[in-house]
Amino acid sequence: MKVGIVGGGIGGLATAVGLQRTGVDVTVVERSERPAVSGSGISLFGNGLAALAALGMGDAAREIGAVAGELGVTTPAGQRRPDGRWLVRLPRAATETVAVVHRADLQRILLAALAPGTVRTGRAVRGVSADGRSVEVDDTIETFDVVVAADGIRSRIRAGRPGDPGVRYAGYVAWRGVTDRPVDVSSGSGETVGRGLRFGIAPLADGRVYWFAVVSQPRDAPVPDGPAIVARQFAGWHPPIRELIESTPPESIHGLPIEELAGRLPTYRRGRCVLLGDAAHAMTPNLGQGGNQALEDAATLVALLSRPAGPAGIDAALAEYDRLRRPRTQRIARQAGILGRVLQAHGPVVSRLRDAGLRLTPPGAAARSALAVQRWAPPAPARPVVNGGAR
Ligand SMILES: Cc1cc2nc3c(=O)[nH]c(=O)nc-3n(C[C@H](O)[C@H](O)[C@H](O)COP(=O)(O)OP(=O)(O)OC[C@H]3O[C@@H](n4cnc5c(N)ncnc54)[C@H](O)[C@@H]3O)c2cc1C
């Protein structure tokens, strides 16, 4: 079977790794000359880590960032007020399955697991045929048994389909950074919420810290890169927020308007082409699930395509992929959007109500909801995926 994957982000590369390990002939077409990685972190939860393990990447993922539980992390986590007082503290069970990794490391291990020449960079896909099998790459047409559109939130392939809801601005901007040295965050990790402002702290396994700063603002307000605006917005917030910003290379701090799909797609499949990752279900990052869901998509598709082949078998696998993935990812996207509206509350009354609600949340209930989204297992593959190192 020949599979063409459009886009070499987390979703596309993870799918390529899994398919190649089950013996499928895979080509990834990536628009950038060098697949871009923003210099920030990403939280992998139990579900994303289970997907990586199902793709044969369990050992490699462990090398770039063990889960908090295995590291013996005892840092309290939850939500705080800008003065540092806790609104809600999560029990350890809710955070010990999280691994915070550097995005560049995740991309590196995925690329290293692929046979040389699998990813063709600097080639843009312009569209896909109605039967979903042929893609127009620059000026040539290439035909596959299956095409996976993993071309991100502004997916060109999704835009060419009926029912594309387009993209909408969520009302806030996020700046992200990773410190270039260890910073002591033993006083707490998680999020600190203010009025239309939120600061997140997520320690990496090696002591460096991934942080994000979220600011509600109109769509057309400027989003300058660099630390100045973040330092100004979060001036006076509890330690070590200022130290985290000052310990991050200024040129690596980038702001990004947060966007999501403006509605739900009626299907992730058209003929032999399926949408995967942000192309299918771009969501706001409030649950830290966009990348984790892309990994779940990848592990699901790989398992289903490893079942009996032949044209009918492939069609059945793609229909099953849509049936399994659409309801879950669309539900999580909706939850993430709602959570963002609550956490970014900026009116004085609404934000006070939010804080009261957080204070009254029993930690057990907060833990159950944090863990519920992570409860996921891939479908059983017909052919085993080899859990190995680089090829
Ligand atoms: C502030 C922020 C914080 C986040 N934090 C987390 C987190 O902690 N945990 C988490 O799980 N998720 C998180 N996410 C979400 C996560 O980053 C995305 O869901 C994930 O990167 C999506 O991966 P993808 O492969 O689907 O798409 P992308 O990473 O966007 O990759 C798409 C690729 O396709 C390529 N491409 C596009 N068009 C074409 C074309 N026409 N031809 C060829 N190639 C093309 C692009 O160049 C790109 O390389 C966060 C997102 C944001 C914005």
The ligand as an SDF file (V2000), in Angstrom:
LIG
                    3D

 53 58  0  0  0  0  0  0  0  0999 V2000
   -0.1190   28.2070   22.2440 C   0  0  0  0  0  0  0  0  0  0  0  0
   -0.3180   26.7530   21.9240 C   0  0  0  0  0  0  0  0  0  0  0  0
   -0.0100   25.7960   22.8700 C   0  0  0  0  0  0  0  0  0  0  0  0
   -0.2470   24.4470   22.6120 C   0  0  0  0  0  0  0  0  0  0  0  0
    0.0380   23.5210   23.5580 N   0  0  0  0  0  0  0  0  0  0  0  0
   -0.2190   22.2210   23.3370 C   0  0  0  0  0  0  0  0  0  0  0  0
    0.0720   21.2320   24.3100 C   0  0  0  0  0  0  0  0  0  0  0  0
    0.6060   21.5170   25.3840 O   0  0  0  0  0  0  0  0  0  0  0  0
   -0.2430   19.9340   24.0530 N   0  0  0  0  0  0  0  0  0  0  0  0
   -0.8140   19.5760   22.8440 C   0  0  0  0  0  0  0  0  0  0  0  0
   -1.0920   18.3940   22.6400 O   0  0  0  0  0  0  0  0  0  0  0  0
   -1.0870   20.4830   21.8850 N   0  0  0  0  0  0  0  0  0  0  0  0
   -0.8000   21.7890   22.0940 C   0  0  0  0  0  0  0  0  0  0  0  0
   -1.0450   22.7120   21.1210 N   0  0  0  0  0  0  0  0  0  0  0  0
   -1.6460   22.2660   19.8400 C   0  0  0  0  0  0  0  0  0  0  0  0
   -0.6060   21.6120   18.9270 C   0  0  0  0  0  0  0  0  0  0  0  0
    0.4760   22.5020   18.7450 O   0  0  0  0  0  0  0  0  0  0  0  0
   -1.2440   21.3070   17.5700 C   0  0  0  0  0  0  0  0  0  0  0  0
   -2.4800   20.6810   17.7520 O   0  0  0  0  0  0  0  0  0  0  0  0
   -0.3390   20.3870   16.7520 C   0  0  0  0  0  0  0  0  0  0  0  0
    0.9110   20.9920   16.5230 O   0  0  0  0  0  0  0  0  0  0  0  0
   -1.0080   20.0360   15.4160 C   0  0  0  0  0  0  0  0  0  0  0  0
   -0.1460   19.2380   14.6680 O   0  0  0  0  0  0  0  0  0  0  0  0
   -0.4640   18.9730   13.1260 P   0  0  0  0  0  0  0  0  0  0  0  0
    0.5960   18.0470   12.6600 O   0  0  0  0  0  0  0  0  0  0  0  0
   -1.8770   18.5640   12.9760 O   0  0  0  0  0  0  0  0  0  0  0  0
   -0.3670   20.3910   12.4130 O   0  0  0  0  0  0  0  0  0  0  0  0
    0.8990   21.3600   12.2200 P   0  0  0  0  0  0  0  0  0  0  0  0
    1.8590   21.2090   13.3490 O   0  0  0  0  0  0  0  0  0  0  0  0
    0.3440   22.7030   11.9520 O   0  0  0  0  0  0  0  0  0  0  0  0
    1.6340   20.8050   10.9260 O   0  0  0  0  0  0  0  0  0  0  0  0
    1.1270   21.0120    9.6370 C   0  0  0  0  0  0  0  0  0  0  0  0
    2.2730   20.9080    8.6540 C   0  0  0  0  0  0  0  0  0  0  0  0
    1.7450   20.9180    7.3330 O   0  0  0  0  0  0  0  0  0  0  0  0
    2.5670   21.7410    6.5220 C   0  0  0  0  0  0  0  0  0  0  0  0
    1.7450   22.1920    5.3860 N   0  0  0  0  0  0  0  0  0  0  0  0
    0.7050   23.0750    5.4360 C   0  0  0  0  0  0  0  0  0  0  0  0
    0.1630   23.2210    4.2290 N   0  0  0  0  0  0  0  0  0  0  0  0
    0.8550   22.4180    3.3800 C   0  0  0  0  0  0  0  0  0  0  0  0
    0.7580   22.1440    1.9800 C   0  0  0  0  0  0  0  0  0  0  0  0
   -0.1700   22.7260    1.2090 N   0  0  0  0  0  0  0  0  0  0  0  0
    1.6330   21.2530    1.4380 N   0  0  0  0  0  0  0  0  0  0  0  0
    2.5710   20.6500    2.2190 C   0  0  0  0  0  0  0  0  0  0  0  0
    2.7130   20.8810    3.5520 N   0  0  0  0  0  0  0  0  0  0  0  0
    1.8590   21.7550    4.1170 C   0  0  0  0  0  0  0  0  0  0  0  0
    3.0210   22.8470    7.4330 C   0  0  0  0  0  0  0  0  0  0  0  0
    4.1930   23.4830    6.9650 O   0  0  0  0  0  0  0  0  0  0  0  0
    3.2480   22.0770    8.7390 C   0  0  0  0  0  0  0  0  0  0  0  0
    4.5800   21.5740    8.8240 O   0  0  0  0  0  0  0  0  0  0  0  0
   -0.8040   24.0660   21.3500 C   0  0  0  0  0  0  0  0  0  0  0  0
   -1.0700   25.0280   20.3720 C   0  0  0  0  0  0  0  0  0  0  0  0
   -0.8290   26.3530   20.6570 C   0  0  0  0  0  0  0  0  0  0  0  0
   -1.1440   27.3760   19.5850 C   0  0  0  0  0  0  0  0  0  0  0  0
  1  2  1  0
  2  3  1  0
  2 52  2  0
  3  4  2  0
  4  5  1  0
  4 50  1  0
  5  6  2  0
  6  7  1  0
  6 13  1  0
  7  8  2  0
  7  9  1  0
  9 10  1  0
 10 11  2  0
 10 12  1  0
 12 13  2  0
 13 14  1  0
 14 15  1  0
 14 50  1  0
 15 16  1  0
 16 17  1  0
 16 18  1  0
 18 19  1  0
 18 20  1  0
 20 21  1  0
 20 22  1  0
 22 23  1  0
 23 24  1  0
 24 25  2  0
 24 26  1  0
 24 27  1  0
 27 28  1  0
 28 29  2  0
 28 30  1  0
 28 31  1  0
 31 32  1  0
 32 33  1  0
 33 34  1  0
 33 48  1  0
 34 35  1  0
 35 36  1  0
 35 46  1  0
 36 37  1  0
 36 45  1  0
 37 38  2  0
 38 39  1  0
 39 40  1  0
 39 45  2  0
 40 41  1  0
 40 42  2  0
 42 43  1  0
 43 44  2  0
 44 45  1  0
 46 47  1  0
 46 48  1  0
 48 49  1  0
 50 51  2  0
 51 52  1  0
 52 53  1  0
M  END
$$$$
